[in-house]
């Protein structure tokens, strides 16, 4: 795995009718699918789908296969604990991304237990596709609280299984879930031109609901405002670390081996790297 500018985005896209808008009065499931399509249109990293795409792997099966998958990733990354941290984060974030992202964008939440989650593995070992097939989507008074309950119900058994089968603790995995959801929510809303102040506030409410359901303190990201020529961009500084620096020969908190959003990275170099990334992305467009 190459050193990367982790800007809080999940490693492209939700395929129904991209560009659709939510219209009051439509059935909750249809509105959920429309919001997912809008998120997909903004995503440039992982494909997000509504339904059960043929050939994709159920999340439950991917979790069971995690120890064998870890062996593959260790060879590719070169360090077992870093590979385990990455794998646990990828797997455990799936429910939070597929339930939390549409909820933060205003979609009615799906309700367990009939929620099918599937993933598609990229040849390099990570996911390039996530899919949700909700069979019960309901309008509720507090969609974020309902989403927090659903995320907890779907994620808790995943975290428990991974903390038993991989050399990663449950607190670190839950922290990666919080980091992934917050980072991806801000990334998608930056891409969509949405109100990222509102996104951050709503994300904190959702994470508050999740933390109330945990028997532990939730390690959480903090907000970082990055000034650049296009304005001020909202990014996160993660609360957890992916340990990628352990796979580097000469890790440097000001650069090599540390994500731009890593809590261990030098603050000045973090700000500079994120600003440079924003400027480079704007120049490409």
JOKA-V842851 format. One record per backbone hydrogen bond with DSSP energy under -0.5 kcal/mol. CO is the residue of the C=O (numbers start at 1). NH is the residue of the N-H. Records with the same first field share a line. If there is no record, write none. Layout:
CO->NH  NH
This chain:
4->6
5->7
6->261
12->47
14->16
16->18
17->20
23->26
27->31
28->32
29->33
30->34
31->35
32->36
33->37
34->38
35->39
36->40
37->41
38->42
39->43
40->43
47->130
48->15
49->51  132
53->56
57->119
58->62
59->63
60->64
61->65
63->66
65->69
66->70
67->71
68->72
69->73
70->74
71->75
72->76
73->77
74->78
79->83
80->84
81->85
82->86
83->87
84->88
85->89
86->90
87->91
88->92
89->93
90->94
91->94
92->96
93->97
94->98
95->99  100
96->100  101
97->101
99->103
100->104
101->105
102->107
103->106
109->138
113->115
114->135
115->117
116->133
117->59
118->131
119->57
120->128  129
122->125
126->122
128->47
129->120
130->49
131->118
132->51
133->116
136->111
141->143
142->146
143->147
144->148
145->149
146->150
147->151
148->152
149->153
150->154
151->155
152->156
153->157
155->159
156->160
157->161
158->162
159->163
160->164
161->165
162->166
166->168
169->173
170->174
171->175
172->176
173->177
174->178
175->179
176->180
177->181
178->182
179->183
180->184
181->185
182->186
183->187
184->188
185->189
186->190
187->191
188->192
189->193  194
190->193
194->196
195->199
196->200
197->201
198->202
199->203
200->204
201->205
202->206
203->207
204->208
205->209
206->210
207->211
208->212
209->213
210->213
211->214
217->219
222->237
224->226  235
225->227
226->233
228->231
231->228
233->226  235
235->224
236->238
237->222
243->246
244->247
245->248
248->251
252->255
253->266
255->258
256->252
259->262
261->238
262->265
266->270
267->271
268->272
269->273
270->274
271->275
272->276
273->277
274->278
275->279
276->280
277->281
278->282
279->283
280->284
281->285
